[in-house]
């Protein structure tokens, strides 16, 4: 089962991300960013503003003249840059895709520094630490980071936790793993993620899983309790509760039915 449940979610996000860049801006190299010692979301925003300002200065220079077509092209570039940059930031915030070159800039940081940054919700720092713990097979620390990422808004890590629990399901003796896997998927649904919900529905369909009415009720209660705990922890740290997100633009196809019995309400809401 573990081999069948591949991390397709992040792959989909990565493909959509680079396709968007190629489709809208194939003639411009978006990845030429100035090297920075810290590269969190705020740093990305600063870089974007600098790029836009430089382009504006070039466009308004008294030593340059442009035809209407050239001016239009420059304007289109700025619009495209903004759209792609916003998509990139949203993907990072949701944990779907953190560019490897961003993570590489954190290589020189100590584990203590990275943990402090992770506590502030820096998804790049979280990715760097997950790489570190994965390479050293420190799976308990890795799991702790996934849960921390979920508290800071990551949807991708909810999906990974769903997969992790599902991979440990092997029959009636591990039914609690299956239920927890579905609870993580429902948590993603409560956050508004159609990507993870549909992904989970397909996983359950492909593995011929059936849930009882009692189990479905337990799953719903577990997911609500998870979200409540997350929001309480956020508020205790001076943060707002998590808002609903919309990742439907990452979906190419939605399932028509849930054979397991779980997720029918999400399918129904999509057809409304």
C-alpha positions, 0 to 999 in steps of 0.5 A: 500500500505504501508504494501505491500511496505516492506523494502526488499532491506535492507533484501536482502543485509543483507541475501547476506552479512551473506550468503557470510560470512557463505559460505566462512568462516563458521569455523572462527568467523569474528565478534570478533572485538576489542572494539573501541570508534570510529568505522567508515570505517577507524576504520574497515580497521585498525581492518582488518589490525591488524587481518591480521598481527596477522594471518601472525605473527602466520603463520610465527612464528618459534615455529609453523610448518604447513603442506602444507594443513594447510598453504593453509588453513591459506592463504585461511582464509586471502583471505576470510577475505579480500573479506568479509571485502571489501563486508562489507565496500561497504555495509556500504558505500552504506547504505545497512547494518550497523552492529548493534554492530557498531551502539551500540558503538556510543550510548554514543556520544552526538547528536551534536557529531553524527551530526558532524560525519554524516556531514563527511559521517560516515554512522554508525553515520547516522544510530545511529541518524536515530535510535534516531529520529525514536524512538522519532518520529522526522520524519522531522529530520529523513528525513533530515538524509536520504537526507544527507546519499544520498549526502554521497553516500547511495543507500539504503536511495534513495530506502527508499525515493522512498518508502516513497513518494510512500506510500503517493500516493493514487490517482490523488490528490497525483500524485506529490508524485508518480512522486517524488517516481519515480524520486528517483528511477531514481536517483538511476539508474543514480548512477548505482543501479540496485537493487533500479531500479528493486525494483521500477519497481516491486513496480509500476507493483504490484500497476498497476501504469501507467506514461504518456510520459510527466510524464516520461520526468518530472521524468527524469529531476527531477532525473538529477536535484537531482544528479546535486544538490548533486554533487554541494553540495559535491564539495562545501564541498571539495568532489568529485562528486559521482561515479557510483556504481555496486550493481548487485551482490545483484540481484537474478532476474530482471524484464522482463518488466515495466508495468508502462512505467518507467524503460524500458531503464534500463531493455533494458540496462541490456539485451544489 
